[in-house]
Amino acid sequence: MAQRKPRLDRGPVAVIGSGLAGVTAALRLADAGVPVVLFERNAALFSGASAVCEGKIHLGYTYALDPSHATTKRLLSGAASFRRILTRWIPETGLGLSEQPFLYACPRDSMISEDRIALHLGQVQEHADSWGDALMSKPDSRLRRLGDSEMDDLFDTREISAAWETNEIASHPATKRPFLIAALGAQPLVETRTEAEVTGIARDGDGFVVTWGPEHLRETFGAVVNASWEQRLRLDEGLGLKPPRRAVHRFKCGLHLQNKELADRTPNVTFVIGEYGDTVACGERVYVSWYPAGLVKSEVALAPDPRPVTLSPATARRITDDSIAALARYMPGYGAALAKHARDFQVKGGYISAWGTSGITDPESGLHSRAEIGVTSLPRYHSVNTGKYVMAPEYGEMAALRVLAELGACA
Ligand SMILES: Cc1cc2nc3c(=O)[nH]c(=O)nc-3n(C[C@H](O)[C@H](O)[C@H](O)COP(=O)(O)OP(=O)(O)OC[C@H]3O[C@@H](n4cnc5c(N)ncnc54)[C@H](O)[C@@H]3O)c2cc1C
């Protein structure tokens, strides 16, 4: 069947933000024959949270403080479409998957009991099972509690009371970047603009006037996808979209290193529940973080201060040393291995945005739930709250499909 030509009388589609959500939306639209302008305020494409995050393909195990499992169900849906959507532009080898599944470790001072964590993990595994092969996970791993010798090998058992192996994996952001950049470059219908911060969006009849760049240029577009993550609510305001609640934006850093020897020694561990951290290896890439050490700032606002966050060498050193020291307390052997590379790590950070005003130590914090995320739509305007990296392809595609439906175009 011949593809119907999309009607875009008022200009191309503006996609704001070149993270995983924005790039997915832009490529999906262009592949369907729709011209797109992709705005990115940074000097490089794909350089926001999606490029610096841990890359965990969350299945819900982390969200033990959402016993309704609304978060689990959302994340599983994202994990089930992640591969299907991204392999349109990225080969399987470019997904950068971790070989080992995540272990969940319960510190003795965890906010919730070991029994409650065990119950939650079991329930998530049941939900995950219902997705079958579609899920981006380690299908041959089943939930199991680590035995005594495994615990002794990995953890200081005076600090960690129990740990479980799950079927959760990570997909490293850096391996995807070159493929996504190449796909954008090869797509004649996508015009990418870097150092092009969008500062305002206003409806103008059946189109939109977008104000962008240091010279405040104004240009008309037929539709808009707002995938600007932590700046999203501020841009939505111009369209009269009010957030349902207050939002907190936390700039969090992790330690990154490409080193085969250390990667081979790195277990994939998430500590639950509290101000703890994670360690993960995907191929030769190592990512480790410790929440209190890596948290640079926290702002309760529509959007955080848009100026770039710069880390002084002293701050980067402090984050590195404090993160390694904290991890060494719980995993002494691995901590010693990390310490040998202390000056090799690159410290990189990005925003984690969530509803609410409080931090992790508050059980009611929006950081413990990702149920209220998704695409909020007005006619021809679609605002993407990814909530998590794992959701970015699904919600980027969802926004693109809504635009295509409005234009009467074939997906
Ligand atoms: C340290 C860290 C670890 C994380 N770990 C995980 C994890 O393991 N698993 C998981 O699921 N999630 C994780 N997250 C969350 C995850 O990274 C984000 O939810 C997700 O990547 C957001 O994707 P996005 O495409 O919406 O935003 P981004 O990737 O941030 O892309 C938004 C882009 O928009 C640009 N932009 C913003 N405002 C404007 C503007 N006005 N004009 C033009 N461009 C603009 C930004 O520069 C940016 O490039 C982590 C986050 C951080 C910071």
The ligand as an SDF file (V2000), in Angstrom:
LIG
                    3D

 53 58  0  0  0  0  0  0  0  0999 V2000
   23.3360    8.9440   37.1840 C   0  0  0  0  0  0  0  0  0  0  0  0
   22.0280    8.4340   36.6440 C   0  0  0  0  0  0  0  0  0  0  0  0
   21.7870    7.0640   36.6280 C   0  0  0  0  0  0  0  0  0  0  0  0
   20.5770    6.5830   36.1240 C   0  0  0  0  0  0  0  0  0  0  0  0
   20.4110    5.2440   36.0460 N   0  0  0  0  0  0  0  0  0  0  0  0
   19.2930    4.7430   35.4550 C   0  0  0  0  0  0  0  0  0  0  0  0
   19.1600    3.3570   35.2400 C   0  0  0  0  0  0  0  0  0  0  0  0
   20.0400    2.5760   35.5680 O   0  0  0  0  0  0  0  0  0  0  0  0
   18.0190    2.8920   34.6650 N   0  0  0  0  0  0  0  0  0  0  0  0
   17.0130    3.7310   34.2780 C   0  0  0  0  0  0  0  0  0  0  0  0
   15.9910    3.2300   33.8000 O   0  0  0  0  0  0  0  0  0  0  0  0
   17.1160    5.0940   34.4440 N   0  0  0  0  0  0  0  0  0  0  0  0
   18.2450    5.6040   35.0000 C   0  0  0  0  0  0  0  0  0  0  0  0
   18.3990    6.9610   35.1340 N   0  0  0  0  0  0  0  0  0  0  0  0
   17.3370    7.8430   34.6370 C   0  0  0  0  0  0  0  0  0  0  0  0
   17.4640    7.9910   33.1090 C   0  0  0  0  0  0  0  0  0  0  0  0
   18.7730    8.3170   32.7610 O   0  0  0  0  0  0  0  0  0  0  0  0
   16.5050    9.0400   32.5610 C   0  0  0  0  0  0  0  0  0  0  0  0
   15.2120    8.8060   33.0520 O   0  0  0  0  0  0  0  0  0  0  0  0
   16.4320    8.9760   31.0390 C   0  0  0  0  0  0  0  0  0  0  0  0
   17.6890    8.7560   30.4570 O   0  0  0  0  0  0  0  0  0  0  0  0
   15.8520   10.2570   30.4880 C   0  0  0  0  0  0  0  0  0  0  0  0
   15.8480   10.1460   29.0860 O   0  0  0  0  0  0  0  0  0  0  0  0
   15.3310   11.3590   28.2430 P   0  0  0  0  0  0  0  0  0  0  0  0
   15.5190   11.0610   26.8100 O   0  0  0  0  0  0  0  0  0  0  0  0
   13.9550   11.7170   28.7100 O   0  0  0  0  0  0  0  0  0  0  0  0
   16.2610   12.5880   28.7370 O   0  0  0  0  0  0  0  0  0  0  0  0
   17.8020   12.9370   28.4070 P   0  0  0  0  0  0  0  0  0  0  0  0
   18.5760   11.7650   28.0230 O   0  0  0  0  0  0  0  0  0  0  0  0
   18.3100   13.7640   29.5520 O   0  0  0  0  0  0  0  0  0  0  0  0
   17.6520   13.8580   27.1390 O   0  0  0  0  0  0  0  0  0  0  0  0
   17.0600   15.1430   27.2380 C   0  0  0  0  0  0  0  0  0  0  0  0
   17.8780   16.0490   26.3530 C   0  0  0  0  0  0  0  0  0  0  0  0
   17.1850   17.2870   26.2250 O   0  0  0  0  0  0  0  0  0  0  0  0
   18.1330   18.3250   26.2160 C   0  0  0  0  0  0  0  0  0  0  0  0
   17.4290   19.5500   26.5890 N   0  0  0  0  0  0  0  0  0  0  0  0
   16.9220   19.8440   27.8120 C   0  0  0  0  0  0  0  0  0  0  0  0
   16.2990   21.0430   27.7550 N   0  0  0  0  0  0  0  0  0  0  0  0
   16.4030   21.4770   26.4770 C   0  0  0  0  0  0  0  0  0  0  0  0
   15.9400   22.6410   25.8110 C   0  0  0  0  0  0  0  0  0  0  0  0
   15.2330   23.5760   26.4450 N   0  0  0  0  0  0  0  0  0  0  0  0
   16.2290   22.7910   24.4930 N   0  0  0  0  0  0  0  0  0  0  0  0
   16.9460   21.8280   23.8270 C   0  0  0  0  0  0  0  0  0  0  0  0
   17.4130   20.7130   24.4290 N   0  0  0  0  0  0  0  0  0  0  0  0
   17.1230   20.5300   25.7310 C   0  0  0  0  0  0  0  0  0  0  0  0
   19.1730   17.8650   27.2080 C   0  0  0  0  0  0  0  0  0  0  0  0
   20.4120   18.5300   27.0190 O   0  0  0  0  0  0  0  0  0  0  0  0
   19.2520   16.3840   26.9150 C   0  0  0  0  0  0  0  0  0  0  0  0
   20.2300   16.0820   25.9520 O   0  0  0  0  0  0  0  0  0  0  0  0
   19.5860    7.4830   35.6470 C   0  0  0  0  0  0  0  0  0  0  0  0
   19.8370    8.8470   35.6620 C   0  0  0  0  0  0  0  0  0  0  0  0
   21.0470    9.3420   36.1300 C   0  0  0  0  0  0  0  0  0  0  0  0
   21.3140   10.8180   36.0860 C   0  0  0  0  0  0  0  0  0  0  0  0
  1  2  1  0
  2  3  1  0
  2 52  2  0
  3  4  2  0
  4  5  1  0
  4 50  1  0
  5  6  2  0
  6  7  1  0
  6 13  1  0
  7  8  2  0
  7  9  1  0
  9 10  1  0
 10 11  2  0
 10 12  1  0
 12 13  2  0
 13 14  1  0
 14 15  1  0
 14 50  1  0
 15 16  1  0
 16 17  1  0
 16 18  1  0
 18 19  1  0
 18 20  1  0
 20 21  1  0
 20 22  1  0
 22 23  1  0
 23 24  1  0
 24 25  2  0
 24 26  1  0
 24 27  1  0
 27 28  1  0
 28 29  2  0
 28 30  1  0
 28 31  1  0
 31 32  1  0
 32 33  1  0
 33 34  1  0
 33 48  1  0
 34 35  1  0
 35 36  1  0
 35 46  1  0
 36 37  1  0
 36 45  1  0
 37 38  2  0
 38 39  1  0
 39 40  1  0
 39 45  2  0
 40 41  1  0
 40 42  2  0
 42 43  1  0
 43 44  2  0
 44 45  1  0
 46 47  1  0
 46 48  1  0
 48 49  1  0
 50 51  2  0
 51 52  1  0
 52 53  1  0
M  END
$$$$
